[in-house]
Amino acid sequence: KINRRALPIPEKVEVVRSTPFVAAETALQKQLVQIWETVLGVSPIGIHDNFFELGGHSLLALRLVMKMQKATGVRVPLPRLFQEGIIAAIAQYINNPTASSSQSPVIPLRPGDPEQPPLIVVHPGSGQVLPYLALLNALPRQQPVYGLQSLGLLPHMPIQTSIEAMATSYLQALIEAGIPQPYHLLGWSMGGVVALEIAQQLVAMGHTTGSLTLIDTFAPKPDAKQPSTPTLLQWFAQDTGYLAGKVKLSLLPAEASMEAQLHHLWPQLQAAGNVPEGLDWQEFERQFAVFQANYAAMQAYRPRPFTRPVNLMVSKSSARSEKDKWLGWQDYFTQKSVQVLRGNHFTLLQSPKTVKGIAQVLTKLAQETGSF
């Protein structure tokens, strides 16, 4: 297993940007540019260059947060870094961190060509959009991409407890952000369930909709057995990416309290080398609370029949038979297609070859009618 903490910071490379370069003007902006160029290993960076387009990911994000805090004395919350994504906005926050600001779940991953219908990727159980970063880099640069993160990860925001409420708030946030329709919706794991409900609500509102793609998303079952606390913790560690490879966790007996289990898990994940430096206990605890609520919401959701086309992408490990390849959706979708891809639930969005194939399918869908 790769120890990501030991990886050297890459040598600086030229930025391939989708927005015009705007140089830093204020002393703070110039200071932040120096930090971003050092941490991200790209140069030059303008104040409107997007964090994700610059190659940002969770480990680099935590490193950025720590270095910016050391230099300015202000800690930028991780969800805000993802949400704002540009130095100009981060500098404004540092200058006035107590000012009221947007608490939107929408994360601009790539502006792309505003004339093209955007791709909306919906968070899985972890509430984060980080699993989609490899896919983002495989898509054409002109394709606009926006992510939806759990509201509960944002400071002072409540944790949502139903798929319907999530879909309603996300759809409202997309509209308020001025992101043009139709939307191409995509969700991996639990994200597919939320993407489906967003599509259902768009159809009910009479809106034209783009493609809908579910990646290894199982249909919720009313009689599904509830996982034990150790199992839920194992899924959380995998979903967040804090547990990778064949690292085995030592978990307390199932009857132990959730708090005790979390305290037992925390140092193990830190020792495994995949928890980003700078992630503190309060953030870790909040992330698990969001994951727990998201999982419960998914289990409680009761899908309704959907008559528009749905694209299913399923891992080979999940599609163990011809019947299993539909992952329980065969009675809900009247227009459906399925592709079985090599790998398992967690490698689908990690394997370069598989990610490239997914990107090609999504690009083809976007190039077709753009709506259904």
Phi, psi and omega per residue, in radians:
K1 nan 2.450 -3.129
I2 -1.368 2.281 3.013
N3 -1.523 1.757 -3.032
R4 -1.164 -0.440 3.138
R5 -1.160 -0.471 -3.081
A6 -1.512 -0.131 -3.118
L7 -1.161 2.354 3.122
P8 -1.259 2.683 3.042
I9 -1.246 2.249 -3.069
P10 -1.134 2.688 3.050
E11 -1.120 2.627 -3.064
K12 -1.153 2.376 3.104
V13 -2.206 2.849 -3.115
E14 -1.232 2.491 -3.140
V15 -1.459 2.336 2.962
V16 -1.782 1.825 -2.990
R17 -1.902 2.744 3.111
S18 -1.853 -0.044 3.096
T19 -2.197 2.698 -3.128
P20 -1.047 2.534 3.126
F21 -1.278 2.263 3.062
V22 -2.212 2.053 -3.076
A23 -1.302 2.712 3.076
A24 -1.143 2.507 -3.140
E25 -2.016 -0.821 -3.093
T26 -1.447 2.860 3.126
A27 -1.067 -0.708 3.141
L28 -1.145 -0.774 3.123
Q29 -1.045 -0.739 3.130
K30 -1.121 -0.655 3.110
Q31 -1.134 -0.747 3.140
L32 -1.179 -0.668 3.095
V33 -1.019 -0.765 3.126
Q34 -1.062 -0.731 -3.137
I35 -1.155 -0.816 -3.115
W36 -1.098 -0.745 -3.132
E37 -1.117 -0.667 3.132
T38 -1.197 -0.825 -3.070
V39 -1.263 -0.761 -3.061
L40 -1.477 -0.313 3.082
G41 1.268 0.473 3.100
V42 -2.277 2.654 -3.089
S43 -2.806 2.499 -0.042
P44 -1.480 2.725 3.087
I45 -1.948 2.278 3.082
G46 -1.668 2.915 -3.048
I47 -1.315 -0.140 3.096
H48 -1.968 0.165 3.109
D49 -1.336 2.349 -3.038
N50 -1.395 2.355 -3.115
F51 -0.936 -0.777 -3.079
F52 -1.267 -0.636 3.098
E53 -1.173 -0.403 3.116
L54 -1.445 0.054 3.124
G55 1.632 0.290 -3.107
G56 -1.190 2.534 3.018
H57 -2.563 -3.074 -2.955
S58 -1.069 -0.743 -3.105
L59 -1.151 -0.746 3.106
L60 -1.185 -0.591 3.134
A61 -1.085 -0.791 3.127
L62 -1.138 -0.643 3.103
R63 -1.130 -0.716 3.093
L64 -1.072 -0.822 -3.124
V65 -1.017 -0.769 -3.116
M66 -1.133 -0.789 -3.100
K67 -1.205 -0.650 3.097
M68 -1.170 -0.663 3.107
Q69 -1.141 -0.732 3.140
K70 -1.112 -0.626 -3.075
A71 -1.433 -0.562 -3.014
T72 -1.986 -0.300 -3.080
G73 1.437 0.050 -3.129
V74 -2.052 2.256 3.080
R75 -1.583 2.123 3.088
V76 -1.544 2.054 3.128
P77 -0.992 2.445 -3.095
L78 -0.981 -0.803 3.111
P79 -1.036 -0.542 3.123
R80 -1.234 -0.674 3.079
L81 -1.031 -0.763 3.130
F82 -1.156 -0.737 -3.045
Q83 -1.233 -0.836 -3.115
E84 -1.311 -0.938 2.944
G85 1.303 -0.100 -3.118
I86 -2.310 2.663 -3.077
I87 -1.097 -0.662 -3.121
A88 -0.989 -0.777 -3.123
A89 -1.284 -0.674 3.134
I90 -1.127 -0.672 3.106
A91 -1.109 -0.705 3.101
Q92 -1.078 -0.731 3.140
Y93 -1.118 -0.772 -3.125
I94 -1.100 -0.659 3.119
N95 -1.174 -0.512 -3.100
N96 -2.600 1.257 -3.056
P97 -1.185 -0.285 -3.126
T98 -1.608 -0.097 -3.132
A99 -1.147 2.555 3.087
S100 -1.156 2.428 -3.112
S101 -2.557 2.943 -3.105
S102 -1.107 2.364 3.047
Q103 -1.981 1.070 -3.059
S104 -1.631 2.509 3.052
P105 -1.385 -0.099 -3.065
V106 -1.408 2.230 3.105
I107 -2.069 2.047 3.097
P108 -1.317 1.842 -3.122
L109 -1.471 -0.640 3.084
R110 -2.747 2.145 -3.136
P111 -1.108 -0.755 3.117
G112 1.038 -2.713 3.125
D113 -1.559 1.997 -3.092
P114 -1.108 -0.225 3.112
E115 -1.415 -0.241 -3.130
Q116 -1.643 2.472 3.054
P117 -1.038 2.340 -3.062
P118 -1.363 2.680 2.976
L119 -1.641 2.217 3.120
I120 -1.913 2.028 3.118
V121 -1.798 2.306 -3.015
V122 -1.843 2.354 -3.094
H123 -0.971 2.566 2.953
P124 -1.429 -2.779 -3.079
G125 -1.060 -0.503 3.140
S126 -1.164 -0.324 -3.110
G127 1.463 -0.053 -3.063
Q128 -1.848 2.764 3.118
V129 -1.764 0.051 -3.075
L130 -1.009 -0.564 3.126
P131 -1.063 -0.277 -3.082
Y132 -1.611 0.021 -3.014
L133 -1.148 -0.655 3.093
A134 -1.120 -0.701 3.096
L135 -1.133 -0.705 3.123
L136 -0.975 -0.775 -3.101
N137 -1.249 -0.321 -3.140
A138 -1.574 -0.236 -3.120
L139 -1.459 2.709 3.074
P140 -1.005 2.495 -3.055
R141 -1.154 -0.385 -3.138
Q142 -1.406 -0.140 -3.129
Q143 -1.381 2.008 3.069
P144 -1.172 2.375 -3.137
V145 -2.347 2.269 3.078
Y146 -2.212 2.501 3.097
G147 -1.897 2.710 3.053
L148 -2.070 2.055 3.105
Q149 -1.843 2.764 3.123
S150 -1.092 2.331 3.101
L151 -1.054 -0.552 -3.102
G152 -1.113 -0.290 3.094
L153 -1.386 -0.275 -3.117
L154 -1.448 2.559 -3.127
P155 -1.008 2.335 3.019
H156 1.158 0.261 3.113
M157 -1.793 2.495 -3.137
P158 -1.262 2.688 3.069
I159 -1.468 2.163 -3.107
Q160 -1.373 2.605 -2.999
T161 -2.164 0.145 3.079
S162 -2.477 2.560 3.124
I163 -1.112 -0.688 -3.128
E164 -1.072 -0.765 3.136
A165 -1.150 -0.701 3.095
M166 -1.038 -0.886 -3.095
A167 -1.041 -0.740 -3.136
T168 -1.106 -0.804 -3.111
S169 -1.211 -0.640 3.129
Y170 -1.173 -0.751 3.138
L171 -1.109 -0.732 3.098
Q172 -1.087 -0.721 -3.134
A173 -1.145 -0.679 3.105
L174 -1.106 -0.746 -3.138
I175 -1.174 -0.770 -3.140
E176 -1.126 -0.528 3.133
A177 -1.347 -0.098 3.109
G178 1.317 0.381 3.137
I179 -1.376 2.090 -2.995
P180 -1.205 2.559 3.037
Q181 -1.657 2.827 0.107
P182 -1.386 2.729 3.126
Y183 -1.751 2.328 2.887
H184 -1.528 2.060 -3.050
L185 -1.798 2.385 3.131
L186 -2.485 2.415 3.086
G187 -2.546 2.317 3.024
W188 -1.725 2.445 3.110
S189 1.024 -2.254 3.123
M190 -1.032 -0.493 3.141
G191 -0.997 -0.516 3.100
G192 -1.148 -0.619 3.118
V193 -1.159 -0.765 3.130
V194 -1.175 -0.700 3.113
A195 -1.063 -0.712 3.098
L196 -1.069 -0.778 -3.125
E197 -1.172 -0.616 3.062
I198 -1.083 -0.766 3.109
A199 -1.087 -0.716 3.110
Q200 -1.040 -0.777 -3.108
Q201 -1.211 -0.624 3.080
L202 -1.107 -0.768 3.119
V203 -1.096 -0.746 3.139
A204 -1.097 -0.500 3.127
M205 -1.477 -0.078 3.126
G206 1.435 0.328 -3.111
H207 -1.528 2.594 2.989
T208 -1.261 2.455 -3.051
T209 -2.181 2.562 3.037
G210 -1.477 -2.792 -3.093
S211 -1.218 2.754 3.084
L212 -2.235 2.091 -3.094
T213 -2.185 2.210 3.088
L214 -1.949 2.156 -3.121
I215 -1.883 1.923 3.109
D216 0.885 0.830 3.131
T217 -1.821 2.112 3.107
F218 -1.521 2.452 3.067
A219 -1.215 2.272 3.105
P220 -1.056 2.483 3.137
K221 -2.046 2.297 -3.128
P222 -1.036 -0.566 -3.061
D223 -1.749 0.314 -3.111
A224 -1.116 2.414 3.122
K225 -1.268 2.320 3.136
Q226 -1.271 2.314 -3.125
P227 -1.213 2.667 3.065
S228 -1.248 2.873 3.124
T229 -1.020 -0.805 3.103
P230 -1.038 -0.684 3.129
T231 -1.127 -0.754 3.138
L232 -1.089 -0.705 3.115
L233 -1.142 -0.664 3.106
Q234 -1.099 -0.772 3.121
W235 -1.106 -0.707 3.122
F236 -1.051 -0.800 -3.122
A237 -1.101 -0.632 3.121
Q238 -1.313 -0.720 -3.071
D239 -1.139 -0.633 -3.141
T240 -1.410 -0.237 -3.076
G241 1.479 0.092 -3.140
Y242 -1.326 -0.274 3.103
L243 -2.124 2.069 -3.090
A244 -2.309 2.834 3.108
G245 1.145 -2.472 -3.064
K246 -1.916 0.473 3.111
V247 -1.151 2.244 3.130
K248 -1.782 2.372 -3.139
L249 -1.648 2.528 2.979
S250 -1.710 2.002 -3.087
L251 -2.007 2.629 3.114
L252 -1.250 2.855 3.076
P253 -0.950 2.666 -3.043
A254 -1.004 -0.489 -3.093
E255 -1.351 -0.161 3.118
A256 -1.148 2.627 -3.126
S257 -1.163 2.733 3.132
M258 -1.069 -0.692 -3.138
E259 -1.095 -0.745 3.123
A260 -1.131 -0.695 3.121
Q261 -1.097 -0.765 -3.129
L262 -1.098 -0.763 3.128
H263 -1.127 -0.540 3.115
H264 -1.302 -0.595 -3.086
L265 -1.343 -0.657 -3.002
W266 -0.908 -0.947 -3.113
P267 -1.165 -0.494 3.118
Q268 -1.158 -0.749 3.135
L269 -1.194 -0.628 3.081
Q270 -1.116 -0.716 -3.129
A271 -1.196 -0.507 -3.128
A272 -1.218 -0.297 3.041
G273 1.542 0.148 -3.103
N274 -1.914 -0.048 3.034
V275 -1.488 2.130 -3.090
P276 -1.026 2.430 3.061
E277 -1.055 2.400 3.129
G278 1.752 -0.267 3.079
L279 -1.290 2.042 -3.084
D280 -1.641 3.017 -3.049
W281 -1.075 -0.707 -3.111
Q282 -1.092 -0.728 3.098
E283 -1.143 -0.738 3.123
F284 -1.049 -0.796 -3.134
E285 -1.116 -0.704 3.117
R286 -1.147 -0.699 3.125
Q287 -1.066 -0.716 3.129
F288 -1.189 -0.671 3.110
A289 -1.057 -0.693 3.099
V290 -1.153 -0.783 3.125
F291 -1.047 -0.781 -3.118
Q292 -1.081 -0.764 3.132
A293 -1.180 -0.686 3.132
N294 -1.122 -0.736 3.137
Y295 -1.129 -0.761 3.124
A296 -1.098 -0.688 3.128
A297 -1.123 -0.706 3.122
M298 -1.127 -0.731 -3.135
Q299 -1.167 -0.544 -3.111
A300 -1.458 -0.241 -3.075
Y301 -1.255 2.402 3.107
R302 -2.034 1.802 -3.093
P303 -1.090 2.652 3.062
R304 -1.962 2.729 3.106
P305 -0.985 2.478 -3.114
F306 -2.241 2.143 -2.993
T307 -1.680 -0.098 3.129
R308 -1.556 2.837 -3.115
P309 -1.081 2.455 3.099
V310 -2.285 2.326 3.100
N311 -1.817 2.072 3.123
L312 -1.827 2.283 3.009
M313 -2.086 2.145 -2.954
V314 -2.210 2.416 3.099
S315 -1.304 2.624 -3.130
K316 -1.063 -0.587 -3.134
S317 -1.240 -0.454 3.110
S318 -1.454 -0.596 -3.123
A319 -1.598 1.379 -3.052
R320 -1.399 -0.251 3.098
S321 -2.623 3.027 3.138
E322 -1.041 -0.691 3.129
K323 -1.257 -0.670 -3.079
D324 -1.159 -0.374 -3.025
K325 -1.121 -0.312 3.120
W326 -1.485 -0.166 3.091
L327 0.944 0.575 3.063
G328 1.557 0.039 -3.060
W329 -1.614 -0.069 -2.987
Q330 -1.027 -0.496 -3.121
D331 -1.595 -0.079 -3.095
Y332 -1.787 -0.510 -3.050
F333 -1.907 2.256 3.122
T334 -1.606 -0.512 3.082
Q335 -2.081 1.788 -3.022
K336 -2.489 2.604 3.008
S337 -2.330 2.677 -3.101
V338 -2.403 2.443 3.025
Q339 -2.172 2.270 3.084
V340 -1.703 2.161 -3.056
L341 -1.986 2.610 3.133
R342 -1.150 2.520 3.090
G343 2.030 -2.983 3.091
N344 -2.102 -3.051 -3.042
H345 -0.955 -0.670 -3.020
F346 -1.639 -0.268 -3.132
T347 -1.653 -0.198 -3.099
L348 -0.957 -0.711 -3.104
L349 -1.745 0.291 3.141
Q350 -2.076 -0.644 -3.125
S351 -1.183 2.113 -3.106
P352 -0.964 -0.716 -3.116
K353 -1.163 -0.751 3.134
T354 -1.184 -0.751 3.131
V355 -1.067 -0.714 3.116
K356 -1.073 -0.720 3.114
G357 -1.121 -0.727 3.104
I358 -1.091 -0.759 -3.136
A359 -1.076 -0.667 3.134
Q360 -1.150 -0.704 3.112
V361 -1.132 -0.785 -3.136
L362 -1.118 -0.673 3.119
T363 -1.126 -0.710 3.107
K364 -1.100 -0.737 3.110
L365 -1.075 -0.739 -3.127
A366 -1.176 -0.524 -3.115
Q367 -1.396 -0.256 3.120
E368 -1.343 -2.472 -3.025
T369 -1.172 -0.424 -3.131
G370 1.419 -0.095 3.110
S371 -2.728 2.883 3.085
F372 -2.477 nan nan
